[in-house]
Amino acid sequence: MRLAKQSPADYLRAFEQIPASAGATPPLLALTVGFRALNNALQGIILMMGATFNGHASSELVSMVSGAAPETIQQVMNLLAECQFVERFLRYDAPHYRLHETTHNFAQTWLRGSGRLEMLQTKLRDALVDYARKYASAAAHDKLAAEMDNILAAARWSADHGDRDAINQLIVSLMQAGEFVNERGYVYELLLLRKLGASSTTAFPAYPTPEIIPAASPEEPPL
C-alpha cells in the first residue's frame, strides 16, 4: 500500500480481483497483490533476487547481474527492506540482502512460469565466476567469504546442468586467492568444488554421514 500509494479500499479490491479458484494461501495472495503493485524496476529486482540459488546476495553481486550501479541497488534494496520485501543485514561490514523463503519460492515460481528462471540463473552463475576471479586476484578475502555459499550453490547448479567449465574456473580463482582457503577454513568447500568439477555424481553432504550401529535384539540387551 505504501509503495503503490493505495488506499485500504483499493488494496482490498486488489485481493478480490484474484479468483478464489486460484487456491492461493494467504501469504501467497498477499505477495501476489503486493508484487503487482510494484513498478517494473522494483519487480525486476525481486525477480532477480528470486533467481539467486539461496535467496540472498550482496548488493555488489546484484549490481553485476543487473548492470545497475551498486549505489542504485542499495537505494532500491533499502526501499524494499522498509516494506518487508527483503531483509537487509551486514556481512563483513557490507550490505547483504535476503528474501524470506516464501518470497523466494514465489519469485522462482513466477520466473519459472514465464520461462526466465534458467536464463537468469545462468547470468547469475556467470556473474559469480567473474566475482570470484575479480576478488581472488585482489586478495579481497572478505569479499570472497561473503559470497562463498552462493559460489558453492552456483557450482552445484552448474554440475546439475553438465557445465564443468564454470566450476573449474571457480576452483582456479579460489586456488589463486593466496591463503584464503586455508586461513578462512574452506578446505572442505574446495574439495567439494573439485568433486563437482570432476564428475556428475551427487556431491557428498555437508557433514559425514554418521555410522549406523545396529540396535540390539530384545533378547540380548546392549552391554
Short mmCIF file of the C-alpha atoms (twelve columns), coordinates in Angstrom:
data_MODEL
# 
_entry.id   MODEL 
# 
loop_
_atom_site.group_PDB 
_atom_site.id 
_atom_site.type_symbol 
_atom_site.label_atom_id 
_atom_site.label_alt_id 
_atom_site.label_comp_id 
_atom_site.label_asym_id 
_atom_site.label_seq_id 
_atom_site.Cartn_x 
_atom_site.Cartn_y 
_atom_site.Cartn_z 
_atom_site.pdbx_PDB_model_num 
ATOM 1   C CA . MET A 1   0.000   0.000   0.000   1 
ATOM 2   C CA . ARG A 2   2.829   2.389   0.868   1 
ATOM 3   C CA . LEU A 3   4.810   1.842   -2.318  1 
ATOM 4   C CA . ALA A 4   1.780   1.984   -4.614  1 
ATOM 5   C CA . LYS A 5   0.108   4.768   -2.573  1 
ATOM 6   C CA . GLN A 6   -3.047  2.684   -2.357  1 
ATOM 7   C CA . SER A 7   -5.992  3.322   -0.069  1 
ATOM 8   C CA . PRO A 8   -7.199  0.411   2.079   1 
ATOM 9   C CA . ALA A 9   -10.247 0.122   -0.183  1 
ATOM 10  C CA . ASP A 10  -8.078  -0.140  -3.313  1 
ATOM 11  C CA . TYR A 11  -5.909  -2.731  -1.589  1 
ATOM 12  C CA . LEU A 12  -8.960  -4.814  -0.689  1 
ATOM 13  C CA . ARG A 13  -10.281 -4.620  -4.253  1 
ATOM 14  C CA . ALA A 14  -6.924  -5.945  -5.493  1 
ATOM 15  C CA . PHE A 15  -7.431  -9.044  -3.329  1 
ATOM 16  C CA . GLU A 16  -10.938 -9.516  -4.650  1 
ATOM 17  C CA . GLN A 17  -9.700  -9.500  -8.252  1 
ATOM 18  C CA . ILE A 18  -7.830  -12.783 -7.710  1 
ATOM 19  C CA . PRO A 19  -10.234 -15.705 -8.319  1 
ATOM 20  C CA . ALA A 20  -10.976 -17.889 -5.330  1 
ATOM 21  C CA . SER A 21  -10.378 -20.866 -7.614  1 
ATOM 22  C CA . ALA A 22  -6.684  -19.962 -7.695  1 
ATOM 23  C CA . GLY A 23  -6.400  -21.639 -4.280  1 
ATOM 24  C CA . ALA A 24  -3.690  -19.263 -3.060  1 
ATOM 25  C CA . THR A 25  -2.691  -19.346 0.583   1 
ATOM 26  C CA . PRO A 26  -2.953  -16.023 2.478   1 
ATOM 27  C CA . PRO A 27  0.842   -15.363 2.297   1 
ATOM 28  C CA . LEU A 28  0.906   -16.130 -1.445  1 
ATOM 29  C CA . LEU A 29  -2.166  -13.976 -2.010  1 
ATOM 30  C CA . ALA A 30  -0.580  -11.061 -0.143  1 
ATOM 31  C CA . LEU A 31  2.671   -11.445 -2.103  1 
ATOM 32  C CA . THR A 32  0.808   -11.543 -5.412  1 
ATOM 33  C CA . VAL A 33  -1.128  -8.379  -4.615  1 
ATOM 34  C CA . GLY A 34  1.958   -6.609  -3.264  1 
ATOM 35  C CA . PHE A 35  4.136   -7.644  -6.186  1 
ATOM 36  C CA . ARG A 36  1.603   -6.463  -8.756  1 
ATOM 37  C CA . ALA A 37  1.526   -3.047  -7.096  1 
ATOM 38  C CA . LEU A 38  5.273   -2.502  -7.608  1 
ATOM 39  C CA . ASN A 39  6.718   -0.689  -10.594 1 
ATOM 40  C CA . ASN A 40  8.730   -2.620  -13.184 1 
ATOM 41  C CA . ALA A 41  12.095  -1.720  -11.675 1 
ATOM 42  C CA . LEU A 42  11.172  -2.991  -8.212  1 
ATOM 43  C CA . GLN A 43  9.571   -6.121  -9.641  1 
ATOM 44  C CA . GLY A 44  12.743  -6.765  -11.618 1 
ATOM 45  C CA . ILE A 45  14.946  -6.592  -8.527  1 
ATOM 46  C CA . ILE A 46  12.711  -9.010  -6.594  1 
ATOM 47  C CA . LEU A 47  12.707  -11.442 -9.514  1 
ATOM 48  C CA . MET A 48  16.465  -11.143 -9.783  1 
ATOM 49  C CA . MET A 49  16.760  -11.981 -6.103  1 
ATOM 50  C CA . GLY A 50  14.386  -14.862 -6.753  1 
ATOM 51  C CA . ALA A 51  16.852  -16.255 -9.267  1 
ATOM 52  C CA . THR A 52  19.578  -16.465 -6.608  1 
ATOM 53  C CA . PHE A 53  20.279  -20.022 -5.553  1 
ATOM 54  C CA . ASN A 54  19.914  -19.400 -1.812  1 
ATOM 55  C CA . GLY A 55  17.639  -16.363 -1.803  1 
ATOM 56  C CA . HIS A 56  20.324  -13.866 -0.807  1 
ATOM 57  C CA . ALA A 57  23.145  -11.851 -2.323  1 
ATOM 58  C CA . SER A 58  25.341  -8.830  -1.748  1 
ATOM 59  C CA . SER A 59  24.377  -5.551  -3.361  1 
ATOM 60  C CA . GLU A 60  27.549  -5.802  -5.438  1 
ATOM 61  C CA . LEU A 61  26.583  -9.174  -6.887  1 
ATOM 62  C CA . VAL A 62  23.087  -7.901  -7.732  1 
ATOM 63  C CA . SER A 63  24.754  -4.914  -9.366  1 
ATOM 64  C CA . MET A 64  26.939  -7.186  -11.503 1 
ATOM 65  C CA . VAL A 65  23.924  -9.195  -12.671 1 
ATOM 66  C CA . SER A 66  21.648  -6.221  -13.291 1 
ATOM 67  C CA . GLY A 67  24.177  -3.765  -14.677 1 
ATOM 68  C CA . ALA A 68  22.944  -1.050  -12.285 1 
ATOM 69  C CA . ALA A 69  25.356  0.886   -10.073 1 
ATOM 70  C CA . PRO A 70  25.855  -0.556  -6.548  1 
ATOM 71  C CA . GLU A 71  24.593  2.700   -5.036  1 
ATOM 72  C CA . THR A 72  21.369  2.408   -7.040  1 
ATOM 73  C CA . ILE A 73  20.921  -1.199  -5.965  1 
ATOM 74  C CA . GLN A 74  21.375  -0.239  -2.320  1 
ATOM 75  C CA . GLN A 75  18.768  2.522   -2.593  1 
ATOM 76  C CA . VAL A 76  16.250  0.162   -4.181  1 
ATOM 77  C CA . MET A 77  17.004  -2.611  -1.692  1 
ATOM 78  C CA . ASN A 78  16.634  -0.265  1.270   1 
ATOM 79  C CA . LEU A 79  13.229  0.787   -0.048  1 
ATOM 80  C CA . LEU A 80  12.184  -2.858  -0.430  1 
ATOM 81  C CA . ALA A 81  13.512  -3.622  3.050   1 
ATOM 82  C CA . GLU A 82  11.366  -0.840  4.543   1 
ATOM 83  C CA . CYS A 83  8.320   -2.539  3.019   1 
ATOM 84  C CA . GLN A 84  9.390   -6.007  4.186   1 
ATOM 85  C CA . PHE A 85  10.032  -7.431  0.710   1 
ATOM 86  C CA . VAL A 86  13.676  -8.135  1.585   1 
ATOM 87  C CA . GLU A 87  15.716  -8.378  4.766   1 
ATOM 88  C CA . ARG A 88  18.816  -6.180  4.993   1 
ATOM 89  C CA . PHE A 89  21.833  -7.151  7.076   1 
ATOM 90  C CA . LEU A 90  25.607  -6.723  7.062   1 
ATOM 91  C CA . ARG A 91  28.060  -9.407  6.080   1 
ATOM 92  C CA . TYR A 92  31.701  -8.443  6.577   1 
ATOM 93  C CA . ASP A 93  30.541  -4.829  7.029   1 
ATOM 94  C CA . ALA A 94  28.942  -4.745  3.564   1 
ATOM 95  C CA . PRO A 95  25.197  -4.686  2.748   1 
ATOM 96  C CA . HIS A 96  23.654  -8.083  2.098   1 
ATOM 97  C CA . TYR A 97  20.032  -8.792  1.248   1 
ATOM 98  C CA . ARG A 98  17.842  -11.835 1.715   1 
ATOM 99  C CA . LEU A 99  14.376  -12.863 0.597   1 
ATOM 100 C CA . HIS A 100 12.148  -14.743 3.003   1 
ATOM 101 C CA . GLU A 101 11.796  -18.372 1.912   1 
ATOM 102 C CA . THR A 102 8.155   -17.804 0.958   1 
ATOM 103 C CA . THR A 103 9.059   -14.772 -1.148  1 
ATOM 104 C CA . HIS A 104 11.955  -16.642 -2.760  1 
ATOM 105 C CA . ASN A 105 9.655   -19.516 -3.731  1 
ATOM 106 C CA . PHE A 106 7.074   -17.045 -5.018  1 
ATOM 107 C CA . ALA A 107 9.637   -15.277 -7.233  1 
ATOM 108 C CA . GLN A 108 11.068  -18.552 -8.544  1 
ATOM 109 C CA . THR A 109 7.571   -19.805 -9.389  1 
ATOM 110 C CA . TRP A 110 6.891   -16.542 -11.231 1 
ATOM 111 C CA . LEU A 111 10.155  -16.813 -13.181 1 
ATOM 112 C CA . ARG A 112 9.632   -20.479 -13.973 1 
ATOM 113 C CA . GLY A 113 6.152   -19.770 -15.271 1 
ATOM 114 C CA . SER A 114 7.484   -17.061 -17.589 1 
ATOM 115 C CA . GLY A 115 10.384  -19.233 -18.784 1 
ATOM 116 C CA . ARG A 116 13.027  -16.860 -17.401 1 
ATOM 117 C CA . LEU A 117 14.385  -18.739 -14.388 1 
ATOM 118 C CA . GLU A 118 17.163  -20.703 -16.081 1 
ATOM 119 C CA . MET A 119 18.254  -17.698 -18.139 1 
ATOM 120 C CA . LEU A 120 18.616  -15.526 -15.039 1 
ATOM 121 C CA . GLN A 121 20.359  -18.287 -13.084 1 
ATOM 122 C CA . THR A 122 22.855  -18.728 -15.923 1 
ATOM 123 C CA . LYS A 123 23.512  -14.991 -15.805 1 
ATOM 124 C CA . LEU A 124 23.945  -15.165 -12.030 1 
ATOM 125 C CA . ARG A 125 26.341  -18.107 -12.314 1 
ATOM 126 C CA . ASP A 126 28.453  -16.214 -14.844 1 
ATOM 127 C CA . ALA A 127 28.483  -13.164 -12.555 1 
ATOM 128 C CA . LEU A 128 29.720  -15.318 -9.667  1 
ATOM 129 C CA . VAL A 129 32.536  -16.678 -11.839 1 
ATOM 130 C CA . ASP A 130 33.550  -13.079 -12.639 1 
ATOM 131 C CA . TYR A 131 33.139  -12.068 -8.991  1 
ATOM 132 C CA . ALA A 132 35.384  -14.888 -7.769  1 
ATOM 133 C CA . ARG A 133 38.022  -14.071 -10.380 1 
ATOM 134 C CA . LYS A 134 37.945  -10.365 -9.534  1 
ATOM 135 C CA . TYR A 135 38.388  -10.742 -5.802  1 
ATOM 136 C CA . ALA A 136 40.760  -13.682 -5.941  1 
ATOM 137 C CA . SER A 137 43.226  -11.584 -7.919  1 
ATOM 138 C CA . ALA A 138 42.756  -8.701  -5.495  1 
ATOM 139 C CA . ALA A 139 43.146  -11.000 -2.470  1 
ATOM 140 C CA . ALA A 140 39.942  -9.489  -1.057  1 
ATOM 141 C CA . HIS A 141 39.166  -12.326 1.320   1 
ATOM 142 C CA . ASP A 142 36.113  -10.755 2.958   1 
ATOM 143 C CA . LYS A 143 34.504  -10.290 -0.452  1 
ATOM 144 C CA . LEU A 144 35.063  -13.925 -1.349  1 
ATOM 145 C CA . ALA A 145 33.830  -15.189 2.020   1 
ATOM 146 C CA . ALA A 146 30.675  -13.068 1.753   1 
ATOM 147 C CA . GLU A 147 29.575  -14.955 -1.366  1 
ATOM 148 C CA . MET A 148 31.113  -18.366 -0.663  1 
ATOM 149 C CA . ASP A 149 27.791  -20.145 -0.167  1 
ATOM 150 C CA . ASN A 150 26.491  -18.636 -3.422  1 
ATOM 151 C CA . ILE A 151 29.663  -19.785 -5.172  1 
ATOM 152 C CA . LEU A 152 29.078  -23.339 -3.946  1 
ATOM 153 C CA . ALA A 153 25.415  -23.202 -4.914  1 
ATOM 154 C CA . ALA A 154 26.350  -21.971 -8.400  1 
ATOM 155 C CA . ALA A 155 28.778  -24.878 -8.725  1 
ATOM 156 C CA . ARG A 156 26.072  -27.385 -7.748  1 
ATOM 157 C CA . TRP A 157 23.690  -25.789 -10.250 1 
ATOM 158 C CA . SER A 158 26.365  -25.972 -12.951 1 
ATOM 159 C CA . ALA A 159 27.018  -29.637 -12.158 1 
ATOM 160 C CA . ASP A 160 23.307  -30.382 -12.472 1 
ATOM 161 C CA . HIS A 161 23.388  -28.721 -15.885 1 
ATOM 162 C CA . GLY A 162 26.525  -30.556 -17.022 1 
ATOM 163 C CA . ASP A 163 28.731  -27.436 -17.076 1 
ATOM 164 C CA . ARG A 164 32.133  -28.331 -15.641 1 
ATOM 165 C CA . ASP A 165 33.936  -25.339 -17.155 1 
ATOM 166 C CA . ALA A 166 32.313  -22.801 -14.811 1 
ATOM 167 C CA . ILE A 167 33.129  -24.995 -11.799 1 
ATOM 168 C CA . ASN A 168 36.754  -25.325 -12.796 1 
ATOM 169 C CA . GLN A 169 37.012  -21.565 -13.274 1 
ATOM 170 C CA . LEU A 170 35.772  -21.124 -9.701  1 
ATOM 171 C CA . ILE A 171 38.345  -23.652 -8.476  1 
ATOM 172 C CA . VAL A 172 41.178  -21.835 -10.235 1 
ATOM 173 C CA . SER A 173 40.086  -18.499 -8.760  1 
ATOM 174 C CA . LEU A 174 39.986  -19.852 -5.200  1 
ATOM 175 C CA . MET A 175 43.369  -21.544 -5.579  1 
ATOM 176 C CA . GLN A 176 44.838  -18.246 -6.785  1 
ATOM 177 C CA . ALA A 177 43.414  -16.306 -3.833  1 
ATOM 178 C CA . GLY A 178 46.552  -16.553 -1.716  1 
ATOM 179 C CA . GLU A 179 45.950  -18.171 1.675   1 
ATOM 180 C CA . PHE A 180 42.182  -17.615 1.525   1 
ATOM 181 C CA . VAL A 181 41.191  -21.299 1.554   1 
ATOM 182 C CA . ASN A 182 43.426  -22.262 4.458   1 
ATOM 183 C CA . GLU A 183 43.052  -19.092 6.515   1 
ATOM 184 C CA . ARG A 184 39.259  -18.984 6.271   1 
ATOM 185 C CA . GLY A 185 38.760  -22.737 6.676   1 
ATOM 186 C CA . TYR A 186 37.369  -23.505 3.214   1 
ATOM 187 C CA . VAL A 187 39.424  -26.635 2.530   1 
ATOM 188 C CA . TYR A 188 36.337  -28.837 2.581   1 
ATOM 189 C CA . GLU A 189 34.498  -26.483 0.212   1 
ATOM 190 C CA . LEU A 190 37.419  -26.569 -2.232  1 
ATOM 191 C CA . LEU A 191 37.359  -30.375 -2.159  1 
ATOM 192 C CA . LEU A 192 33.634  -30.238 -2.825  1 
ATOM 193 C CA . LEU A 193 34.178  -27.975 -5.825  1 
ATOM 194 C CA . ARG A 194 36.815  -30.338 -7.177  1 
ATOM 195 C CA . LYS A 195 34.411  -33.253 -6.853  1 
ATOM 196 C CA . LEU A 196 31.677  -31.316 -8.613  1 
ATOM 197 C CA . GLY A 197 34.080  -30.359 -11.383 1 
ATOM 198 C CA . ALA A 198 35.312  -33.903 -11.886 1 
ATOM 199 C CA . SER A 199 32.089  -35.890 -12.159 1 
ATOM 200 C CA . SER A 200 28.330  -35.724 -12.448 1 
ATOM 201 C CA . THR A 201 27.754  -37.643 -9.252  1 
ATOM 202 C CA . THR A 202 25.914  -36.023 -6.374  1 
ATOM 203 C CA . ALA A 203 28.270  -34.089 -4.131  1 
ATOM 204 C CA . PHE A 204 29.000  -35.515 -0.705  1 
ATOM 205 C CA . PRO A 205 26.970  -33.985 2.123   1 
ATOM 206 C CA . ALA A 206 27.997  -31.025 4.226   1 
ATOM 207 C CA . TYR A 207 28.950  -33.351 7.086   1 
ATOM 208 C CA . PRO A 208 29.969  -37.014 7.033   1 
ATOM 209 C CA . THR A 209 27.115  -39.457 7.476   1 
ATOM 210 C CA . PRO A 210 27.419  -40.989 10.953  1 
ATOM 211 C CA . GLU A 211 27.981  -44.697 11.209  1 
ATOM 212 C CA . ILE A 212 24.739  -46.551 11.909  1 
ATOM 213 C CA . ILE A 213 25.075  -49.006 14.820  1 
ATOM 214 C CA . PRO A 214 22.516  -51.851 14.661  1 
ATOM 215 C CA . ALA A 215 20.149  -51.901 17.611  1 
ATOM 216 C CA . ALA A 216 20.471  -54.831 19.988  1 
ATOM 217 C CA . SER A 217 17.769  -57.504 19.815  1 
ATOM 218 C CA . PRO A 218 15.201  -57.616 22.639  1 
ATOM 219 C CA . GLU A 219 16.661  -60.898 23.868  1 
ATOM 220 C CA . GLU A 220 20.176  -59.528 24.023  1 
ATOM 221 C CA . PRO A 221 20.418  -56.222 25.964  1 
ATOM 222 C CA . PRO A 222 23.270  -53.913 24.974  1 
ATOM 223 C CA . LEU A 223 26.490  -54.047 27.010  1 
# 
